[in-house]
Amino acid sequence: MRVISQDGTIDMPYEEVIIQRFKSRIYFLNKNLIGVESLNEDMQIAEYSTEEKAKKAMEELRYAYMCHTLVKIGQTPPDGIDEKLTMGLSGVFQFPAEEELE
C-alpha cells in the first residue's frame, strides 16, 4: 500500500517504512531506522492541532491497511467505510487534512 503525506509531497510504500506519531505530528522512518536518533521536519508527513486528531489519523491509516489487506487476500472489507478509507482498498492512503478529522 502507498502512503501519501498530508500535503501530497511524499509518497512512500507502507511496507518499507515505519510510521510514528509523536504528540500531534506524524513522521516516517525507513525500516533500517535511519533517523530514529532525532525526529526532524524532513520526516514529518502530517501535523494536527491536537494529539487526539493525530491519533485518529493513525487509526484511519491502520483501518485502511486492514481493508487493503482483506482485499489482497480475497476477503470482503467491512460495510460502512467512508470515502476517505476506500482509498485503502485501492492501495493508497493519504493522511487527512486537519478539517477532515472530527
C-alpha positions in Angstrom: 0.0 0.0 0.0 1.2 3.5 -0.7 1.0 6.2 2.0 0.8 9.8 0.9 1.8 12.7 3.2 -0.9 15.2 4.3 0.3 17.8 1.8 0.8 15.3 -1.0 4.6 15.8 -1.4 5.7 12.5 -0.1 4.6 9.1 -1.5 6.1 6.0 0.2 5.5 2.2 0.4 3.8 1.4 3.7 5.6 -1.9 3.9 9.0 -0.3 3.8 8.7 2.4 6.4 7.7 2.9 10.0 5.0 5.4 10.7 5.3 7.0 14.1 3.1 9.5 15.9 4.8 11.9 18.4 2.2 14.1 20.1 0.3 15.9 17.3 2.8 15.1 14.5 3.3 12.0 12.4 6.7 11.0 11.0 8.1 8.3 8.8 11.3 6.4 9.2 12.7 3.9 6.8 12.9 0.3 8.1 16.7 0.4 8.7 15.8 3.0 11.4 17.7 5.9 9.9 16.5 9.0 11.7 15.5 7.3 15.0 18.0 9.4 17.0 16.2 12.6 16.3 13.0 13.4 14.5 13.2 16.3 12.1 10.9 18.2 9.8 12.1 16.3 6.7 10.5 13.2 8.0 7.2 14.8 9.1 4.3 13.6 7.0 1.3 15.1 8.9 0.6 17.6 11.6 -2.6 18.2 13.6 -3.7 20.8 16.1 -4.3 18.2 18.8 -2.8 14.8 19.8 -6.3 13.3 19.6 -6.6 14.2 15.9 -3.2 12.7 15.2 -4.3 9.5 16.9 -7.5 9.5 14.8 -5.4 9.9 11.6 -3.2 6.9 12.7 -6.4 4.9 13.3 -7.6 5.7 9.8 -4.2 4.5 8.4 -4.5 1.2 10.2 -8.1 0.7 9.2 -7.2 1.5 5.5 -4.3 -1.0 5.6 -6.6 -3.7 7.1 -9.1 -3.1 4.3 -6.4 -3.2 1.7 -5.0 -6.5 3.2 -8.5 -8.1 3.2 -9.0 -7.2 -0.5 -5.5 -8.6 -1.3 -6.4 -11.9 0.2 -9.8 -12.0 -1.4 -11.9 -11.1 1.6 -14.7 -8.6 1.6 -14.0 -5.4 3.6 -16.4 -4.3 6.3 -19.6 -2.4 5.3 -19.9 1.3 6.1 -16.4 2.5 5.4 -16.3 6.1 4.4 -14.9 7.6 1.2 -11.5 8.5 2.6 -10.9 4.9 3.7 -11.9 3.4 0.4 -8.6 4.7 -0.9 -7.0 1.9 1.2 -9.0 -0.6 -0.9 -7.1 0.6 -4.0 -3.8 0.6 -2.2 -3.4 4.3 -1.4 -3.9 6.2 1.8 -3.3 10.0 2.2 -3.2 11.5 5.6 -6.3 13.6 6.1 -6.3 17.4 6.3 -6.9 18.9 9.7 -10.5 19.8 8.8 -11.3 16.3 7.6 -10.9 14.9 11.2 -13.7 15.3 13.7 
